[in-house]
Amino acid sequence: MDMRVKPSRQRAAVKPEVKTVNLALQGGGAHGAFAWGVLDRLIEDGRIRFEGISATSAGAMNAAVLAHGWTVDGPDGAREALERFWRAVSEADQRWNPYRALPWMSWLHDFPLEYSPAYQWMEFLTRVFSPYQLNPLNFNPLRDVLEAHVDFERLRRESAVKLFLCATNVQTCKVRIFSCADVSADAVLASACLPFVFQSVMIDGEPYWDGGYMGNPAIFPLIYECDARDVVIVHLNPIVRRGVPTTAGEILNRLNEVSFNSSLMREMRAIVFVTGLIERGKLSSDEFKQMLIHSIRADDVMSGYGAASKLNCDWNFLTELRDAGRLHAGRWLEQHFGALGVRSSVDLRGEFL
């Protein structure tokens, strides 16, 4: 598929109706490329602007890169920045992942990642040894990629989009929201810090792990800090997975999905509760904001990928996810663009109660 960035619809002769929304981007490792495709399609459409983005882990990376690109060169700059970033992630994986980089291990490429001897061996090591033992120098190739593709100093000064990046405080169990004023490479890496893989990220003397444990992503900053009522959630972790997991791998995978959806489910239940009170006249709509919730998800697609594929940064796999994201975002635009600013396009009670 030709991914050279074409001018967004905003440059067409007839100016389209533009609606402002907030984004909520889930984390999910390499599956974040699905969200890249969603974002690329929404921006390309030209009828949507983003006020705020709440994001976690891979979502936080997408958010920071999008905000940087938009700040520097508008919508098309955001699309170009996202493509450059994900290509750099894939190239870094080729350099630093011995499973891919060493020619004498090329025969292992024939194995699906979750069944490969290299992956199984690394899975065993991370369950027996901590990252403080396996990676005492705390090397993280994503730091170099982020710093090369995001001007964090400029984002702190003049980001075109409000950012809210979620991380989990290891000592207090509280969620930490990094806004534009304190966004940094450390903040993004903290949001994406898987505790079995990386050492906790220290910020202001406090250790942080992946934000998905406490907010994947957090919705409340978009309620309190943004004017727009519409929130478009881009899901990476399947909410619905048919069938009962029976193998150890399937059980662990589903537990991962349940745990990384739990905080979002709780916030959605709170939104349903407040919405009901407003609709019944128990709360004043002048004092309480009625949020309009929208959802771009592809449970049927994402449930086809195991947890191991979240570590797969092969370019062909990333572009496969990107194209799936673009496809589902296009369908969502066709079906639900008219609901923006009017009503939720998600059956909140049916989905979250």
N, C-alpha and C positions, 0 to 999 in steps of 0.2 A: 504493500500500500504506500502511495506517495504521501509522505508526511511533511513535505515542504510547506511552511506556513503560508496559507493564502490569506489575503486581507479579510478581516472580519466584516460582517454584514453592516457594521456601523458606518462603513465608508460608501455604502450604496447611495444612489441618488435619492431614493425615498428613505427618509430617516425612520427606522422602526420604533415601535413602542418599547421603551426601556424600563425594566423593573429592577428594583434593588432588593437583594436577598442577603441572608447570612448563610455561611456554609459550616457544616459540621463534618469533619473528615476523620474517619476511623483509622487506626493503625493496623498493620498486618504485614510488615516486612516487604518483600518483593511484590506482594499483592497490591501494594500502593500504586503499582503501575496501572491497575484498573482505574483508580481514582484519577491518575494522570489523564487517562483517556476521557473520563467524564468531564474533567475541568477543561481539557482542550476543546471538547465539543460545545460545552456551554459558552466558552469565550468566543469560539468561532461563530456561534449563532448571532452574537451581537446585540441581543435584546436583554441581556442580564448583566447587572453590575453587582459587585460584592462589597458590602459594607464591612462585615466582620467575618473572620474565620476562626472557629475553635477547632483545634486539631491535636492529634496524639500520634507519636511514633512516626511511622512513614507518612501519616497525614500531616504531622508537623513539618516534615521536610518538604512535602508538596506545598504547604501553606507558605513557608518562608521563601521558597524559590518563586512561587507565583507572585507574592507581594513584591519581591525584589524586581522581577521582570516588569511588572506593571508600573512600579515606581520609576524605573529607568526609561521604559519605552512603551507604556500603555498596554492595551490588551494583546497586541501581536507580540510585544516584548515578553509578556508573561508566557505565551505559548512557546516561544523560542527558548526561553529560559528553562521551562520544564523538560523539553526534549533534550537540551544540552545536558541537563543534570542527570537524567536517567541513562543517557548514553555513557556519561562519565562513571556512573555507578557500575554499569556493566563492565566497562574497561578496567575499573579498579578491581573488580572481582576476578577478572582474567589474570591480573598481575599478582594479586595477593592470595588467592585461593589455590593452595597446592594441588587440590583435586583437579583443577582446570589448567593450571599453569605449567605443570611438569609434563613434558612429552612422554616420559616413560610410564605415566599413569593414564595415558589417553584411552587405554582399553576399558577403564572404569566408566567412561562416558556412555557406554552402551547400557548401563544400568539406570533405571529410573532413580531419581535422587534419593527417595526415601528407602530404597532397597540397596543402594550402593554400599560396598564395604567401607568406603571412606566416610560416608555419612554416618553409618552405624558406629564406626569407631569414634568419631567425634561426639556422637550422641552419648556414648558410654563415658568418654572422658569428662564431658561437662556435667555428668551426674555424679562422678566420683571426685573430681577435682574442681575447685572454684576458679573463677577467672583471675584471682589473685595469685594462684599457683600456675595456671596455664599461660597467663599473659601478664607477668609481673611488671613489664614496662608499660602496660596499659595502652598498647597500640590499637588504634581504631582508624582504618583507612577512610571511613566516612568523614572524619574531621577535615582531612585535606580536600575532599570533594566539596563539602559544604562551604569551606572558606574560599575555595576557588570560584564558586558559583553564586555566592550571596554576599552582598555588601551590607553586613550587619550594622555597621556604624551609620550608614545612610538610612537603613530601615528604622533605627532608633530615632533618627531626626525627622524623617518625613515619609514614612510608609504610606502608600496610597490605600492600604487596607488595614483595618484593625486586626491585630493578631492576638490570639489567646491560646498558648501552647501549654498542654497539660503534662505534668510530671508528678510522681508519687514520692513524698517524703518518706524515706526508709524508716526513720526513727519515730515519726508521729502518726503515720498512716494518713496524713492529710494530703489533699491534692494541692499542688502549687500551680498557679496560672501565671505564665510568663507573658506579659503584654509587650507591646511595641517598645515601651520605655526600657525594658530589660531583656529584650530578645538578643540572643547571641548563639554562637555555635555550641557552646556548652548547654544552653537551654534546650536546643533542638536535640542534642545527643542525650541529654537527661530524659527527655520525653521518649526516646527510643532505646533506653538502656535496659536490655533484657538481662536479668541478674545472673543467669547461668552462663552468659556469653561475655559480658563486659563488667568491669568494676563499676561500682556506683559513681555517678558524676557529682563531684563536690562543687556546690555553688553557695557562696556566702557562708561557708562553714557547715553546710547541711548536705547530707548524701541523698541522691535521688535515683529512683528506678523508673522504668517505663510508666508512662501516664495511664496506660490502659487498665491498670489495676484499680484506679480510682475515678477515671473519667475517660471514656473511649467513644467519643470525646465528651467533654463537659458542655452542657447546654446553657447553664446558668449565666456565664459571662455574656452570651449573646442576648439574654433577656435583660440584664441589668445595664449593659454598656453600649447597646446598639439601639437605634431608632426603628430599623426595619423589623417587622413582625414575622416575616417568612424565614424559616430555617430549612435548608435543603441538606438532609443527611446523606452522605455517601458511605454506604456500608461496604465493609470488606469481609467481615466475619458473618457467615450465614446464621440467621436467626432460626430458620426452619431447616432441619436436615432429617429427611424421612428414613425410617428404619432404626433398629437398635444396634449400637456399636457392640461388637462381640470380641474383637481382638484387642490386645493391649494397645496397639497403635491407634486403632479407631477410638477407643475409650479416651486415651490421652488427648487425641485431636479434638473430640467433642467437648471434653472438659475445658480445653483451651478456648474454644469458641464460646461456651457458656460463660466462663469467667470474664472474658473480654467483651461480652455483651451486657453483663449484669448491671454495671453502673448506668449505661444508657437506658436500659429498661426501667430502672428505678426513676430516673428523671422524667421519662415519658409518662410514667404513672402519675407523677406529681403534676405534670402539665395537664393530663386528662382531668385530674381532680379539680384544679383551678379553673379550667375551661368550663367544666360542668357548673361550678358555682357562679361563674359570670353569666352563662346562658340562662340559669334559673333566677338571676337577679339577686343572688345572695352576696355577690361582690360587685362593686362598681367598675364598669369598664373604663371609667375615667381615671381610676386609681390603680387598676391592675391590668397589665397588658395581656391580651389574648393572643397567644402565639399560633401561627399557622405553620403546620409541620408538613414537610414533603420528604420523600424518600426515593433515592436511586439505589436499587440493590438488585443483585442477580444471584440469589441463593442457588438457583439451579446450576449456574456456571461455577460459582466459587466453591460449592460443596464438592465439586469434582476434583479439587486440588487438596492434597493432604498438607499437614503442617510443615512437612519438609520443604515443600515448594516455596514457602515464604523465604527460604534461603537461596532460591534459584534466581540468579541475576543474569542468566544467559540472555543475550539481546533478543533472540527469537521468542523466548518465553515472555519477556517484558513487553514486546510489541504485540504479542498475542493478547495479553491482558489489556493493553492500551486500546486495541481495536474493539475488544469486548466492551470496555468502558464507553468508548465513543458510540457504539451501537445502542447501548442501553440508555445513554444520555439523550441520544436523538429520539428514541421512542418516548422517553419521558417528556421531552419538549413538545412533541406532537400531541400527547395526551393531556398534559397538565399545565402547560404554560399559562393558560387562561385562568387557572385557579390561584396563581400568585397574586397576593394582595386581597384576595376575596375569601378563600376558605382553605382549610387543610385538604390536601389530596390523599392523605393517609387516613384510613379508618383507625383512629387512635385506640378506641376501646377494643376493637377486634384484633389489633396487632399487639397491644402491650398490656391488656388486662386479662 
